[in-house]
């Protein structure tokens, strides 16, 4: 996949001044902020208050959608209780069990009604005051996604920074996307483009890569944002996520290169293996004609199984082509289940500056 490298800023950014300027440059839109949370009861009320304070003067209608990912510490109830005191523009989506961060984020995206969607973490390490920065750049320039870049991360090196460095380097190498900080959850999207993809498994780390399948990488950018140390709760991630990234990268590579044509991948492998097996059997056939005994040769068994393996890969390719057509032509099943949500009219439950 050919991309245009992103050009990172070379000078420090005056974030307070940039935030104030961004608020004056926002074009008409409706904003949905999506925040997945899991066992973050100590951050439930502060998160809502922080977003409310950051967007109190926001000149356009907005809503906050907090997704409780099956928390067992009372996070969901705490979110609902505090949201009821703040206003109907704070909406809580509660999943029936822990479906993990990717499914929780997808649930929030599905519930969002805005034409601009911003995602962020619920641990208050992302600063909601940076939201106007991302949205202004998204609306005023030809971008479909603007991601945050935590230039000054307030995390421990061994368990957070180092795994993130490894993951970012691996993802950049495989996807050819030149983002500096692919792990930052603070991102702004044009909703119609974001809804062209579905997130499964642990794929929230690879949203830019998935977006590259429906829009040009040149329509993505990143801007420096602030980052705070965690003050409550415990991180759910560590060095182990680097190993999960390796597995996820295999799926990303496959879908980016063969997602719409899996038969080419399996067919190429099958033809290669089958060709080698056929050459082995052909060689042994010539020896047999010349009078040599080949029945006890291990090479005969190898050639036989390589031909069979090649045929199996070819058949798998045909089946994969059938499945991919069913996938694209059929509906998409949801990978999460929620508690009953109240019905809302399109004009209801938005925060508007008085």
N, C-alpha and C positions, 0 to 999 in steps of 0.2 A: 504494500500500500504506500503510495507516494504522498508525502505530506510536506507542508511548508513549516519549517521550524518556528516556534513561537519566540518572539524576541523579548527577553526578560528586561525589566527596568534596571538601569545601571545606577540610579540614585535613590536615596531614601525617600519615602513618600510621607508627606505630612497628612496623616490619616484624618485628624479632626477637620482640617480645612477641606480635604477631598470629600469627606462625608457631607459637610455643609453645602459644598458646591453641587454635589450629586443630587441633593434634594430639590434644587432649583432647576434641574435639567431633565426631570422625569416627564416623559410623554404619557398621555392618558393610557391607563391599563388597569387591570385588577390583579392583585398579588396574592398568591397562596404560599405560605411558609409551612414546610413539612418537616416535622422533627420526630424521628423514632426514638423511643426510650425503653430501656429494659432494666428493672431493679435500680431505679434512680430516685427513690422516694425523697431523698434529701435535696434533690435538684428540681423536683416537680414544681413547687411554688416559685422558687427563684427563676426558673426558666420562663414561665409564663410572664412573670413581672418584668424580666429583662427584655423580652420581645415587646411587651406592651409599652415599656418606657422608650425603647429604641424607635418604635414606629408610631408613637403617639402623634407626632407632627407630620406623619407621612401624608403627602397631598393626594394620594389615590386610595381607593377602597382596598382593604386587605383583610385576610383571615389567617388564623394560625391553626394548623391541624397537627395535633400531637398524637402519635400512635403509641399506645401501650402494648409492647410486644410480649404479652402474657406474663407480666411481672408478678412475682410472688411475695413482694415486700410491701404491697399496698400502694404502689406507684399509680396504678390506674384510678383507684378511688380518690387519692390525693389530687390527681389532675382534674377529675370531674368536679370535685368539691370546690376547688379554687377557680376553675373555669366558670362555674355558675355565678361566682361573685364578681367576675370581671366583665363578662358580656357574651352574647351569643356568637361573636366572631371568633371566640376561642372554642374550637371543636376537638373533642377527644374521641379517637377511634380505638376501641379495645379489641385486640385479637384474643381468640379463645385459648390459645396456648402460645408458647414461645416458638415462633416460626423463624427467628433470627432476623438480623438487621435488613437484609435485602428484601425479604417479603414484607417487613414492616414499612420500609420505604416505599415499596410498590403500592401497599395499601393506602398510604398517605397520598401518593400521586393520583391514585384512582379516585380518592375522595376530593381532591383539589378541584376548584371551579375557576380559578384564575387563569388568565392567558399568559401570565408569567409565574413560574414555580421556582421557589428557592428551597433547597434542602440544607439542613445543618444538623450537627450532633446535639444531643440533649444534655451533655455534661458541662455546658457553659464554657468550654474551652474556645469554641467559636464565638465571636462577638456579633450579636444581632445588629449592632450599630453599623456594621460593614455592609448590610444588605443593600442600602441605597447605592453604594459604590458599584456593586455587581450589576444591579438592575439598570442603572443609568448607562453603563457601558454596553449592556446588552441591547437597550432600546435605541441608543444614539449611533451605534455602529452596526455593520452587517454581521452580527453574531447570533448563533443559535444557542450557545452555551458560554458562560463566563465562570471560571472556577477561581476559588481563592488559593493564594499561595502564602503559606505560613513561613515567612522569611525568618522569623525569630521564634522558633518553637519553644514552648515552655514545658518540655517533657524530659524524662530521664533518657540518657543516651542508650543504655544497654537494652532496655525493654521496649522503647518506643522509637527513638530516632534511628537507631541502627537498623532494626527490621524495616522501617519505612524507607530508608536509603536503599536497602537491598531490593525491596519490592518495586520502588520507583524505577530503579535501573533495569530490572528485569522487564517490567511492563514497557518501558520506553524502547528497549531493544527489540521486543517481539512485535509491538504494535506500531512502532515508528512515530508515535505521538511524542512531541518534545515538551511535554508538561514538566515543570519542576516539582510539583507536589500533587501527584495523582490521588494521594490518600486524604486530602482535605475534603470534608463532607460539605463545606459551605460552597454551594454552586447555584447559579441562576440559569434557568432554561426557558426557552419559548415552549409553552405547553404543547402546541400541535406537533412539534418535532420530538419532544420527549415521549409523547404518547405513541410514537411510531415504533418504539421498542418496548420489550417486556423484560423485567429483571428476575432472574432465577438464581437459585443456589446461593453463592457468595459473590454475585456479580456486581454489587454496588461499587466495588473498587474499580470496575472497568467501564463505567458509564461513558466516558469519552470514547473508548474503543467501540462500544456498541453504537454510539451516535455516529461514528465515522462510517457506519454501514448505511446510513440514511441521509447524511449531510456531509459537506466537505469539511475536512479538518481545518481548512483555512477560515471556517466560520466558527472557530472556537478560540477562546483566549483565556488568560489568567491574569489576575491582578493581585498585588500584595494586600494581605489582610492581617489584622492583629490576631494574637493567639494568647490565651491565658492558661495558667497552671490550674489543674483540677483542685478544687477546694472542698469537694464533698463526694462521697461515693468512691467506688473502685473501678478501675479500667477493666473492660471485658476483653482486652486484646493484649498480645505480647509477642514474643519471638515465634510462637507457634503459627501465627498467621502468615509468616513468610513461607512456610512449607505449604499452606493451603493455597497461597498465591501460585506456587509452581503448578499445582494441579489445575487451578482455574485458568492459568495461562494456556494450557494445552487446549482447553475448550475454546478460549478466545481465539487462538490461532486458527483452529479448525473452522470456526464460524466466520471469521473475517475472510478467510481464503476460500473456503469450500461450503459455506453455509447454504448457498442457493444451488450448489452443484456437488453434492456429496458423492455422486457416482464417479466424478472425475478422480477424487481422492482414492476411493476403494478400488476403482477400476485400474488406476495406474499401479497401485501396489499389487493387485491381483495379476495384471498382465506381466509385471516384472518377475514375480515369484513363479508364475506359471511358465514363463519363457525359460527361466533357468532350469526348472524341473524338466521341461520338454527337451532341452539340450542334453541334460544328463541322461534321460531315457534314450534319446537318439544315439548318444555316444555308446551306451551299453548295447543298444540294438545292433550297431555296427560290429561291436566286438563279438556279439552272439553269432552274427552271420559269418564272421571269420573263424568260428569254431571254438571260441573261448566260453567257459562256463561263467555266467554272471548271476546265477540264482542265489548264491550266498554272499554277494557283495553288499556291504552297508550302503554303498552309493545307490543301489537300486531302490532301497527303502526310502532314502532321502529324496531321490527324484520323484518317486511315486507320491509321497506326501506333499512335496512342493507343488505338483500339478493339482492335487486335490485342494491344497490351501489356496492356490490361485483361483480356482473355480469358486471356492467359498467367498473370497473377497469380491469377485465379480458379481455373485448373487447378492451379497450384502450391499453392494453399490446400487443394484437395481431396486432392492427393497428400500434403501435410504432415499432414492429419488421419489419413490411412491409416497413415502412418509412425509417428505418435505413438501410435496404438493398438497397433501392432506392438511399439513400444518398451515400453509399459506392461504389455502382456500377455505379452511374451517374457522370456527371461533377459537378463542384462547381460554383455557380453563384457568381459574384463579389458583394461586399457590398459597392462599391464606384463607382464614375464615374469621369473621368478626362477630361481635355481639350486635344486636339489633340497633340500627342507627335511625334517628328521626329524619323524616322527609323534609327537605328544604326547597323552597322556591329559589330560582336563580338570583332573585334580587334580595333575598333574606340573608341575615347574619353576616354582614360585612361591616368592618370598622371604617368610618369616614370621619375625617377631621371636621370638627364643628366650627 
